[in-house]
Amino acid sequence: MKTHQFRPRLDKLEERDVPATFSSAANSAFAAQVLQSFSADFEWMAHPSARPFVQEFFTGLYQDSMAAGGIGVAGMTAEIAQHIGSWLDFNVVPPPIFIAPPPLPEPPAPTDAGMTNTLPDANAPQWVLQQNDLKTWDVAVGAGDPVVEGDSITIFYQGWLVNGTSFDSKRSPDAPTTFELNNLIEGWKQGIPGMMPGGIRRLYVPSALGYGAADRAGIPANSDLIFEIKLISHT
């Protein structure tokens, strides 16, 4: 079986005044000289001892040829370098550089934009009477799937006594809060379903649907209550 004879002709190449890879058109004559040397004595390139030099040379030759435009003589030179690399099982084409796409921007934090800072007028004509003397007022309708009974709701809200005293709130810049609808007062259980994300609804809750005859911190017994609620999401 024929074996490769190691007959490197590197002595003259290593004495040259130019690098192993040519980096400009001025080095094309040198590259042609080396290619001619390789063609005259091709088998020695397969010897493991010659591989580092051969791989470095042909990789540089390909890259410089492509940098020179990759057409005409430069294109043929690049093609030769690729064929030799394929024959000797190395790749002269640099791997593609993977540039990760920029991360998606974080969605803006939800805010209470659109809500009022003052007590809604209890006598405004926008109130709509519901069952059990509950009244609703949709300031903004929102969009998407509506809340149904038993949902978990994430909201901003503020509550007032009818005299204008604010007794509770969750507003920006704080994050919205989440409640289980089943754990809330009857006025919310009846008044929240039907809201859609982004919607703002006001509730006029009679005491019977609120805290009734029980005193609570900041809420006297038998108090009617007014709420404004902005729905952020629900599940």
C-alpha positions in Angstrom: 0.0 0.0 0.0 1.3 3.4 -0.9 2.3 5.6 2.0 2.9 9.3 2.1 6.5 10.3 2.0 7.2 13.3 4.0 9.1 15.6 1.7 8.4 19.0 3.1 9.9 21.9 1.2 9.5 24.3 4.1 13.1 25.5 4.2 12.8 28.2 1.6 9.3 29.1 2.7 10.3 29.7 6.3 13.2 31.9 5.2 10.7 34.3 3.5 10.2 37.9 4.7 6.4 37.7 4.6 4.0 35.9 7.0 2.6 32.4 6.5 -0.7 34.0 5.4 -0.6 36.8 2.8 -2.6 39.8 3.9 -2.6 41.9 0.8 -2.5 41.8 -3.0 1.3 42.4 -2.8 1.7 38.9 -1.4 -0.2 37.2 -4.3 3.1 36.3 -6.1 4.3 34.6 -2.9 1.1 32.7 -2.6 1.3 31.5 -6.2 4.9 30.4 -5.5 3.8 28.3 -2.5 0.8 26.8 -4.5 3.2 25.8 -7.2 5.5 24.2 -4.6 2.5 22.3 -3.1 1.4 21.2 -6.5 4.8 19.8 -7.4 5.0 17.8 -4.2 1.4 17.4 -2.9 1.7 14.3 -0.7 3.9 15.8 2.0 1.0 18.1 3.0 -0.9 15.1 4.4 1.9 14.3 6.9 0.8 15.2 10.4 4.1 17.2 11.0 3.2 19.5 8.2 -0.5 20.0 9.2 -0.1 23.2 11.4 1.8 25.1 8.7 -0.5 23.8 5.9 -3.7 24.6 7.8 -2.4 28.1 8.7 -1.3 28.9 5.2 -4.5 27.7 3.4 -6.8 29.3 6.0 -5.1 32.6 5.5 -5.0 32.2 1.8 -8.8 31.6 1.7 -9.5 34.5 4.0 -7.2 37.0 2.1 -8.6 35.9 -1.2 -12.2 36.5 0.0 -11.1 39.8 1.4 -9.7 40.7 -2.0 -13.2 40.2 -3.5 -13.4 36.5 -4.0 -13.8 36.7 -7.8 -11.4 36.1 -10.7 -8.0 34.9 -9.6 -8.9 35.5 -6.0 -12.0 33.4 -6.3 -10.1 30.5 -7.9 -7.4 30.8 -5.2 -10.1 30.6 -2.5 -11.7 27.6 -4.2 -8.3 25.8 -4.3 -7.8 26.5 -0.6 -11.2 25.0 0.2 -10.5 21.9 -1.9 -7.2 21.3 -0.2 -8.7 21.9 3.2 -11.5 19.4 2.4 -8.9 16.8 1.2 -6.9 17.2 4.4 -10.0 17.4 6.6 -9.7 20.9 7.9 -12.0 23.9 7.3 -10.5 27.0 5.8 -13.9 28.9 6.1 -14.2 30.5 9.5 -17.3 29.5 11.4 -20.1 32.0 11.3 -20.1 34.4 14.2 -23.3 34.0 16.1 -24.6 37.3 17.3 -27.3 36.9 19.8 -30.3 39.0 19.2 -30.7 41.8 21.7 -33.0 40.8 24.6 -36.5 41.9 24.3 -37.3 45.0 26.3 -39.0 44.4 29.6 -42.7 45.2 29.3 -43.5 48.4 31.1 -44.7 48.0 34.7 -48.4 48.5 35.1 -49.6 51.8 36.5 -52.8 53.3 37.8 -52.9 55.7 34.9 -56.5 56.9 34.3 -57.6 56.6 37.9 -58.8 59.6 39.9 -57.2 60.9 43.1 -60.5 62.4 44.4 -63.8 61.0 45.5 -66.1 60.3 42.5 -69.3 62.3 42.7 -71.9 60.0 44.3 -74.7 61.8 42.4 -73.1 61.7 38.9 -75.4 60.5 36.1 -72.9 57.9 34.9 -73.8 55.6 37.8 -75.7 52.5 36.6 -78.0 50.8 39.2 -77.5 47.1 39.5 -79.1 44.5 41.8 -79.2 45.0 45.5 -78.7 48.8 45.2 -75.1 48.3 43.9 -74.1 51.0 41.4 -71.3 50.7 38.8 -69.6 53.3 36.6 -67.2 52.2 33.8 -64.6 54.9 33.3 -62.6 52.7 30.9 -63.9 49.4 29.4 -60.6 47.6 28.8 -60.1 44.7 26.4 -59.8 40.9 26.5 -61.5 38.2 28.5 -63.9 39.4 31.2 -63.6 38.5 34.8 -65.9 35.7 36.0 -67.0 34.7 39.4 -64.3 33.1 41.5 -61.4 34.6 39.5 -58.1 35.9 41.0 -57.8 39.6 40.2 -54.7 41.8 40.0 -55.7 45.5 40.5 -55.0 49.0 41.6 -57.8 50.4 43.7 -58.9 53.2 46.1 -61.8 53.2 48.6 -63.6 56.2 50.1 -66.3 56.8 52.6 -69.1 59.0 51.1 -67.8 62.0 53.1 -64.6 61.8 51.0 -62.3 60.1 53.5 -60.0 57.6 51.8 -59.7 54.5 54.0 -57.7 52.2 51.8 -55.8 52.2 48.5 -53.2 50.4 46.4 -51.8 52.8 43.8 -48.7 53.5 41.7 -45.8 53.6 42.2 -46.5 50.5 44.2 -47.1 47.3 42.3 -50.7 46.2 41.9 -52.2 43.7 44.4 -53.9 40.4 43.9 -57.0 39.1 45.5 -59.2 36.1 45.3 -62.6 37.4 44.3 -64.4 34.9 46.5 -62.6 36.4 49.6 -63.9 39.9 49.1 -67.0 41.8 50.2 -70.2 41.0 48.4 -70.2 44.4 46.6 -67.0 43.4 44.8 -68.1 39.8 44.1 -71.1 41.3 42.3 -69.5 44.4 40.9 -66.1 43.1 39.5 -67.3 40.3 37.1 -67.4 41.5 33.5 -64.4 43.8 33.9 -61.7 43.4 31.3 -57.9 44.0 31.6 -57.2 47.7 31.5 -60.7 48.6 32.5 -61.4 51.1 35.3 -64.7 50.7 37.2 -66.2 52.6 40.1 -68.5 50.8 42.6 -71.0 52.4 44.9 -71.4 49.7 47.5 -74.3 50.0 50.0 -73.4 49.0 53.5 -75.4 45.8 53.2 -72.9 44.6 50.5 -69.9 46.0 52.3 -69.2 45.6 56.0 -72.7 46.1 57.3 -73.1 46.9 61.0 -69.6 45.9 61.9 -67.0 48.5 62.7 -63.7 48.2 60.9 -60.6 50.3 61.1 -61.4 53.5 59.3 -64.9 52.3 58.3 -67.8 53.1 60.7 -70.7 50.7 61.0 -73.4 50.9 58.3 -71.2 52.9 55.9 -71.8 53.1 52.2 -68.5 52.9 50.3 -67.2 54.1 46.9 -64.4 52.3 45.2 -62.4 52.9 42.0 -60.7 49.8 40.6 -58.3 49.3 37.7 -58.0 45.7 36.5 -54.5 44.7 35.4 -55.1 41.0 34.9 -57.1 38.0 36.1 -56.9 34.3 36.2 
